[in-house]
Amino acid sequence: MAQTIYYLGYYDTEANQSENRNYVLAASNKMTYIVSALERAGFCVELISASQTLNAQKYAAKTVEIGEKSRLYLFKTLPWGNKLHRVCSTLYSAWQVFRYLLRHVGKADTLLVYHSLAYARTVRFLKRLKGFRLVLEVEEIYADVSGSEKARKQEHSLFEKADAYIFPTELLNEKLNPENKPHCIIYGTYQVEPDRHCTFGDDKIHVVYAGTFDPRKGGATAAAAAAAFLPENFHVHIIGFGSNKDVENMKQTVSEVSKKSHAKVTYDGLLSGEKYIRFLQSCQIGMSTQNPDAGFNNTSFPSKILSYMANGLRVVSIRIPAIERAAVSDLISYYNEQTPQAVAEAIKKVDMTAPYDSRAVIRALDEKFVAQVRSLLEVVQ
């Protein structure tokens, strides 16, 4: 019988959207891929979701089959309403995570944890108490985004407890793994999407930014502003997510750029699933524009780059070490300065006639990761 890997994170499925449990789509997509890779590496997965509902009603606990050999466990939730309700819901969720791990994960087991400050203390305490093997999936150092020194201490306290790691970049491994514990690198989701042969049906070159509108990351604004320096045969699309204020600011930015641009620029909303895939495949170039001076860019790899490549798009990106040192670096067109002019120049220099097969590169990365994660888990047994 295949060994079971316990996997903790904030996760839900599209089929369960009516319960409105809190999770981040990009993180959930990567977890889905890792579950698939673990199955192909010969393991079963018990995915434990810490997500609680944001609806004003409670939901029962449930178990959902999510693969041939894997299942998802969703905890019972309390209603999310006024401040008291939110506090009670958060504490109840934390208690259920603690109780589940205490009962089910023992010394002979391996717990894979998607790094989160929300349950960091619980994981640290139970690691000391139960002695299970801890594999920590670290996507970024949250303190690099928030600037909180308290958060930094909490994070590093958990980092030190891990027996092995899964990192998104070589740079993050060098920073957090001075003892060179077992680790493997996964830039993002290596799930190749078959060609849907989609098109917008015009003669324009369609360029897309897909991702967060968070002003701290700076990517969406830079992408939209670049349209003002592109000729009329380009169409820049902005799709993604953010707070209500972020979305309204982005709509305003797009409106202002449109007034002074020969190229077309549009805000196309938040897309997911098949609609998202077909939209991407209707474009030719994907933009990974973000603030190069932000601390998180030193160690995190933009997941959107892999998403673009998995759908056959060429990629324009800011030149930062975390991307330059990645295995996909040679496929990327770089700009060096975070200005609309520099972004536009990089877009215009993309040779649309040159041979290009990003899907083949993603398939090779997929095969490599399955082999690496199998070896990683065998080492920590």
N, C-alpha and C positions, 0 to 999 in steps of 0.2 A: 504493500500500500504506500502511495506517495506521501511524503512528509508534508504537514500543513505549516504554512507560514502565516502568522498573524500580522495583519497590516492595518495600522491605525491612522486615520486622517479624517478630514471633513469631506464627505462624499455623498452623492445621491445620483439617481438615474433620471433620465428624461421622462420615463414612464411614471415617476412618482412626483412630478412637478406640482401637482395640486396641493401637496403638503407643505410646499414652500420652505423646505429646510435650507439653512444657510450653508453655502459652499461656493467656491470659486470655480467657474467652468473650466478654465485652463488647467487648474490643479487637478480637477476631477478627470479631465481627459488624459492627463499624464498618468494618473493612478490607474485608469482603465487599461492603458497601454502596458504598464508595468505588470498588472495582473495577468494580462495575456502573455507577456514574456516569461513570467514565472511559471505559468502553465506549460508553455512550450519547453521550459527548462526542466520539467518533470515534477513540479510541486503543485500542491493544492493551496488555495488561499482563502483565509477567513478574514474578509475585509470588515473592519469595525468602524462605523461612522460616528463621529462625535457631533454631527449636525443636528441642530434643534430647529423647530419650526418658527417661522416669523409670522404665522397666522394666529388669530385670536381664538384658537381652539386647540384641544389636545389630540394626539394621535397615538395609536397603539404601537408597540414594538412589532417588528416583523423581520423575517428572513427572506431574502430575494436571491434567486440563482442568477449569477452574473457571468458564468462561464461553464465550460464542460466539467471543471473540477473545483469551482470556486463559488463562494456565496457572500452576500453582503448582509450584515446585521445592522439594523436601524433601531435605535433605542426608543422607548416610549417618550413622548414629549409633553410638556405643560404648555398652556396658552402663552402667547407673547402679546402683551398689551401695554398696560401702564408700567411705570418704573418698578413697582413691586413685583408685578408678573414677570418682568424681564430678569430681575435678580433671582427670583425663585426658579425660573426656567434654566438659567445659566448654571446655578448651583446644582440643580437636579441632574442636568446633563453631565456635569463634572463628576458627580457621585456615581452615576451609572457607568461611566468610563472606568473609574477606579474599581468599582465592584466587579465588573466584567473581567478586567485584566487580572485582578486578584484571584478570581475563581478559575480562570481558564488558562492562563499563561504561566507555566512552571519552569523549573530550572532546565529542563531538557528542551524547551521550546525556543523559537526565534521570533522576536517581535520586530517588524519593520515599521518605523514611525516616520510619517510625513511631518517634518519639523513644524511645530506650532508652539507659541508661548502659552496658549490656553491650557494645555495639558502637560507642559514641560516638568512641573514639580511632581505631578502624579507619576510620570514615567521614571524620573530620577529616583523617587522613593521606592517604587515597586522593583526597580532594577536592583537596588540594594537589598530589599527584602526577599525577593524571589530568586534572584540570580540568573534570570533568563538572558539569552544572547540578544543584544540590542544592535540592530542595523538602523542607522539614522539617515533618512533621505533629506538632505539639506538643499533647498532650491536657492536660498539667498539668506543673507544675514539681515534680519528685520531691523536691527538697530542701525544699520547703514541707511535705511530709509527714514526711520522715525527720529534718529539722533539721540535716542534715550539710552543713557548709560546704565540705568537699571535693567532695561531689556537686554543690553549687551552682556551684563553679568549673568543673567538668567540663561541666556542662550549658550554662552561658553561653558557654563556649569553642566548643561546637558550634552554639549559636544564632547566633553571630556569623558563622559560615561559610556559612549558608544564603543562597541567591539568592531564595527565596520561601518562604512559609509557608502552612500550613493550621492554623487555630486553632479551638478550640471556643467561644470568647467574644471579644467586642470588647475586653474588659478585658485579656485576655492579649496581644492584638495591641498594645495601647497600652504594655504593660509591656516586651515583648520586641522590638518592632520600631520603635525610635526613628527609624530612617532611612526608615521608611514604604516598605519593599520590597514588591513584589507579594504579595498575600495574599488569602485568602478565609476565610469563617467557616462552620463546620458544627457545629451544636450536638450532633448525634448521628446516629443512623440514621434517615433519612427514608423508611423502608419501611413503607407503610401496609398493615395487615393487614385483609383483608375480614372482615366481621361473620360470626362462626360461630354467632350466636344461642345462645350458651351461657348457662346459668343454674344456680344452686345449688338452685333449686326451692323457695325459701322466701320469706318476706316481709321478710327482713332487708336492710339496706344493707351490702354487703360492701366492706370497705376493705382494701387490700393494701399491704404494704411488700415490695418486691422489690429485693434488692441485697446488698451486703457486710455482714457482721456485725463487721467490724473496729471495735474499740472506739474507735480514733482518729477514726473518721468519725462515730460516735455515733448513726447514723440508726435502726438496727434497735431498739435499746433504747428510744429515744424513742417510736417507733411502737407498740411493745408496751405501754409504760407508759400511753399515751393511752387505752387500752381501759378503764382503771379510772375514767375520767371520761366515758364514753359510756353512753347508755341501752341497754336490753336489745334494742332493734331493730337494733343494730349488731353486726357480726362482723368482727373485725380478724384478718387473715391475715399471717403472717410467712413469707416464702420467701426463700431466698438461699444464700449460701456464706460460708465462713470456715475458719479452722484448726479442728482437732478441739476445742480448748479454747474457741474462739469459739462453735462450734455448741452445745457442752454448756452454756455460760453462757447462751446465748439460750434454750435449752429450760428452764433453771432460771428465767429471767426470766419467760417465758410462764406457767410453772406458778405462780409467786408472784402475778402479776397476776391470773390466773384466779380465785384464791381470794377476791379483794376486788372483783371487777368484775361489774356487771350485764350488760355486753356480753360476748359470747363472744370469746376470743382463742385462736388456735391457731398452732402451728408446723407448717408444711406442707412442709418439706423444700426440696430444690434441684430445680427443674424446668427443662427446656430444650426447645427445638423446639416441636412442636405441643402438647405437654402444657402448656408454659409459656404459650403464646398462648391456649389455651382456658381456662386458669385465670384469666389476667388478664381475659379478656372475660366471665367469670362474675362479676366484681367491678364496682363502679360508681365507686369512688374509689381513686386511687393516691397513696401518700404519698412525698414526697421530703423526708424528715426527716434532717437532719445538723447537726453542730456548727457554728454560724455563726462561731465564733471561730477555727476551724482555718484555717491559712494558705492551704491549697489552695482553699478556698472563695472566695477573692478573685478567682480567675482561671479556675476550671474550671466546666463546666456539667454537672449531673447527667444522665447518659445515660438514667437511668430515666424522667425526665420525658417524653422523646420516645417511649420504649417504651410508657408509659401512653397517651399521646395517639394513637399509631399504632394502638392497639387500642380507641380510643373512650372511654377513662376520663377523668373529671374529675381534677384534680390539686390536692393540698394541699402547699404547700412553705413552708420557711423563707424569709423575705424577706432576700435578699442581692443586691448589685448585679449580679453576673454573670447572675442570672436575671431581675431587674427590667428589665435593658437588652436582653433577648432579644426576638426577634420574636413569641414565644409568650406573652409576659408577661401580656397581657390575658386569657388563658384560665385563669390560675392563681389559686387562692384562697390567700392568704398568712396566715401567723402571724408574729408579731414577736419572740417570746420562746421559747427552747428549754426549755419546760416541758411536762409531760404535759397540764396543764390547757389551755394555749394551743393545743396541737396538737388536742386534742379539740374545743375551741370552733370552730376553723377547719373541722374536719370537719362539725360540726353545722350550720354556716352555709352549706354548699354547697347551692345550690338545685337539686334533682334534677329540677324541672319546667321550668327555663329551657331555651330552645333551645341546642343545643350540637353542634358538628361539628368536632372536633379533627382528624379525618382530612383534611378539606378544607384546613386550614392546613398539615398535613404535606405534602400533595401539592404545594402552592404552593412550599414550601421546597425540595422535591426538584427541581422545575423550575429554580428559581433557582440552586441549587448546581451543577447540570450546566452551566448557562451560565457560571457564575463560574469553575469549574475549567477549562473549555475556554479561557476568556480568560487565566487565570493561566498555563497552560502555553504558550500561544501567545506571551505576553509574554516568558517566560524562554528561548525558543528562540534 
